[in-house]
Amino acid sequence: MPTRDWNAASYDSISTPQQQWGASVLERLALNGDEAVLDAGCGTGRVTELLLERLPHGRVVAVDGSPSMARTARGRLDPERVEVICSDLLELELEERLDAAISTATFHHIFDHERLFARIRAALRDGAQFVAQCGGAGNIDRVRLIGAELAGRAPYAEHIGAMGDLWHYATPEQTRERLERAGFEVSACWLQPMPTTPPRPREFLETVIFAPYLERLPPELAATYLDELVPALGEPLVLDYVRLNWDAVAV
């Protein structure tokens, strides 16, 4: 699926779950404080801020494919310590090799993980850590099923009924194999169920999960789709998130 833009202002205000997950991933990264670290899929820069706290004498190269996300991150982060790059991660090329890489809530938007991991490996020196988390096998299965069933009904079907897969939710086995082929030694790779009730559920669904559907609907149908979707998902809204984690080292 091609890189697309996001509603960065909305995402910045409602992505508390993603920020909390990002903070937990960051805890797995061993740092001395003077490293140069890649943040692959930095979003609006909120997790990058937490990373900078771990790097009092270091710096970050923060990359995101969404222009609005990258623009928001540039406005938030210290330009003397962070270089924000707007780029498709599959096309990432850096002039230097960095000391570590982290990514949260990003890689399930990218289908070609073989090429993705190869690009991350090319950006890292030998011995660099690579810790990450994204949606994994089983992620939001219930939510996606209900959304797809609604999308297949009139009047939505002619616009979004045949969109196909929007995300790539890999298994730990697939991911470990792909990482190893790309030049990483994987110490751990696992799934973690994370059922979540998001803030402002309707806006969260609109911005974080179903934006690819809504962007293809006429505005009046987009509003109606959400009107039908929200009650169909139940109250309170519990999203059946499953996170795929790994800890690896470039070899």
C-alpha positions in Angstrom: 0.0 0.0 0.0 1.5 3.4 -0.9 2.6 5.8 1.7 -0.4 8.1 2.5 -0.8 11.3 4.6 -2.5 11.4 8.0 -4.5 13.8 10.1 -1.5 14.6 12.2 -3.3 17.0 14.6 -6.0 14.4 15.4 -3.4 11.6 15.7 -1.3 13.7 18.0 -4.2 14.2 20.5 -5.7 10.8 20.5 -2.8 8.4 20.1 -2.2 7.8 23.9 -2.2 4.0 23.4 0.4 4.2 20.8 2.5 6.5 22.9 2.3 4.2 25.9 3.3 1.2 23.8 6.2 3.2 22.3 7.4 4.0 25.8 7.5 0.3 26.7 9.4 -0.5 23.6 11.9 2.3 24.3 12.6 0.6 27.7 14.0 -2.4 25.8 16.7 -0.2 24.1 20.0 -0.2 25.9 21.6 3.2 25.5 24.7 5.0 26.9 23.2 8.4 26.1 25.5 9.5 23.3 24.3 7.4 20.4 22.8 8.3 17.0 19.4 6.5 16.8 17.0 5.9 13.9 13.3 6.4 14.8 11.6 4.6 11.9 8.0 5.9 11.7 8.3 8.8 14.1 4.7 10.1 13.6 4.3 13.4 15.3 7.4 12.9 17.4 5.9 12.2 20.8 7.8 8.9 21.3 10.9 10.6 19.7 10.7 13.1 22.6 10.9 10.2 25.1 13.9 8.8 23.1 15.7 12.1 23.3 15.4 12.0 27.1 17.5 8.8 26.9 20.1 10.6 24.7 21.4 13.6 26.6 24.5 13.6 24.4 23.1 11.9 21.4 20.8 12.6 18.5 18.0 11.1 16.4 17.2 10.6 12.8 13.4 10.6 12.7 11.7 9.3 9.6 8.0 9.3 8.6 6.3 8.9 5.2 3.4 11.2 6.0 4.1 14.9 5.2 1.8 16.2 8.0 3.3 13.8 10.6 6.9 14.9 9.6 5.9 18.6 9.7 4.4 18.2 13.1 7.4 16.4 14.4 9.7 19.1 13.1 7.7 21.7 15.0 8.0 19.7 18.2 11.6 18.5 18.2 14.9 20.3 18.6 16.4 20.7 15.1 19.9 20.7 16.6 19.3 17.2 18.0 16.8 15.7 15.6 16.9 15.4 11.8 13.3 14.8 10.6 13.1 13.2 7.2 9.9 12.7 5.2 10.5 9.5 3.3 8.9 6.1 2.5 10.9 3.7 4.7 11.2 1.4 1.7 13.3 4.1 0.0 15.3 5.1 3.0 19.0 5.9 2.3 21.2 7.6 4.9 24.7 8.9 4.5 25.8 7.5 7.8 25.3 4.3 9.7 23.5 4.7 13.1 24.0 3.1 16.5 20.5 1.8 17.0 16.9 1.8 15.6 13.5 1.8 17.1 10.0 1.7 15.6 6.5 1.6 17.1 3.1 1.3 15.5 4.4 1.7 11.9 5.6 -1.5 10.2 2.1 -3.1 9.7 1.4 -0.3 7.2 4.2 -1.7 5.0 3.7 -4.9 3.1 7.2 -5.6 1.9 9.0 -6.5 5.2 11.9 -8.1 3.4 12.8 -4.8 1.7 12.0 -2.8 4.8 14.3 -4.8 7.0 17.0 -4.6 4.4 16.7 -0.8 4.4 16.9 -0.6 8.2 19.9 -2.9 8.2 21.7 -0.7 5.7 21.2 2.3 8.0 22.8 0.6 11.0 26.4 -0.2 11.9 27.4 -3.7 12.9 26.3 -4.4 16.5 23.4 -1.9 16.5 20.3 -2.8 18.3 16.9 -2.9 16.5 13.9 -3.0 18.8 10.4 -2.6 17.4 6.7 -3.2 17.8 3.8 -3.1 15.3 0.5 -4.8 14.7 0.9 -8.6 14.5 -1.1 -11.7 13.5 -4.6 -11.4 14.9 -4.5 -7.6 15.3 -7.9 -6.0 15.5 -9.5 -9.1 13.8 -12.9 -8.4 15.3 -12.8 -4.7 14.5 -11.6 -5.4 10.9 -14.3 -8.0 10.3 -17.1 -5.7 11.4 -15.7 -2.8 9.3 -15.3 -5.0 6.2 -18.8 -6.4 6.5 -20.2 -2.9 6.7 -18.1 -1.8 3.8 -19.6 -4.6 1.7 -23.1 -3.3 2.0 -24.9 -0.7 0.0 -24.3 2.3 -0.3 -20.6 1.8 0.7 -19.7 -1.3 -1.4 -19.3 0.5 -4.7 -16.6 2.7 -3.1 -14.8 0.4 -0.6 -16.3 -3.0 -0.9 -13.3 -4.5 -2.7 -10.4 -2.6 -1.1 -8.5 -5.8 0.0 -6.0 -5.9 2.8 -4.9 -2.6 4.2 -2.4 -3.8 6.7 0.3 -6.5 7.0 0.0 -8.4 10.3 2.9 -10.9 10.3 3.6 -13.8 12.7 6.7 -14.0 14.9 8.0 -16.9 12.8 7.7 -14.9 9.5 9.3 -11.9 11.1 12.2 -13.7 12.7 13.0 -15.3 9.3 12.8 -12.0 7.5 15.0 -10.2 10.0 17.6 -13.0 9.9 17.7 -12.8 6.1 18.2 -9.1 6.3 21.3 -9.4 8.5 20.0 -9.4 12.1 20.4 -11.7 15.0 17.0 -12.0 16.8 17.1 -12.6 20.5 13.3 -12.4 20.9 10.2 -12.1 18.8 6.7 -12.5 20.2 3.0 -11.5 20.1 1.4 -9.5 22.9 -2.4 -9.1 23.2 -3.2 -5.5 24.2 -7.0 -5.0 24.4 -7.5 -1.2 24.4 -10.3 1.3 25.0 -9.2 4.4 23.1 -9.8 8.0 24.0 -12.6 9.6 21.9 -13.6 6.3 20.3 -15.3 7.7 17.2 -12.4 10.1 16.3 -9.9 7.3 17.0 -11.6 5.0 14.6 -11.8 7.8 12.0 -8.1 8.8 12.3 -6.2 5.7 13.3 -8.0 2.6 11.9 -10.6 3.4 9.2 -9.1 6.5 7.5 -8.3 4.5 4.3 -12.0 3.5 4.0 -13.3 7.0 4.8 -10.9 8.7 2.4 -12.6 6.8 -0.5 -16.1 7.6 0.5 -18.0 10.8 -0.3 -18.1 13.0 2.8 -21.8 12.3 3.5 -21.2 8.5 3.3 -18.1 8.7 5.4 -20.1 10.2 8.3 -22.9 7.6 7.8 -20.4 4.8 7.8 -19.0 5.9 11.1 -22.6 6.3 12.4 -23.2 2.6 11.7 -19.8 1.4 12.6 -19.5 2.8 16.1 -22.6 1.1 17.6 -21.8 -2.2 15.8 -18.5 -2.3 17.6 -20.2 -2.1 21.0 -20.1 0.0 24.1 -17.6 0.4 25.6 -15.4 0.1 22.6 -12.6 -2.4 23.2 -10.1 -2.8 20.3 -8.6 -6.3 20.1 -5.0 -5.1 19.5 -2.2 -7.7 19.2 1.3 -6.3 19.1 4.3 -7.9 17.4 7.6 -7.2 19.2 11.2 -8.0 18.5 14.6 -7.4 19.9 17.5 -7.8 17.4 21.1 -6.8 16.7 22.7 -6.1 13.3 25.4 -8.6 12.5 
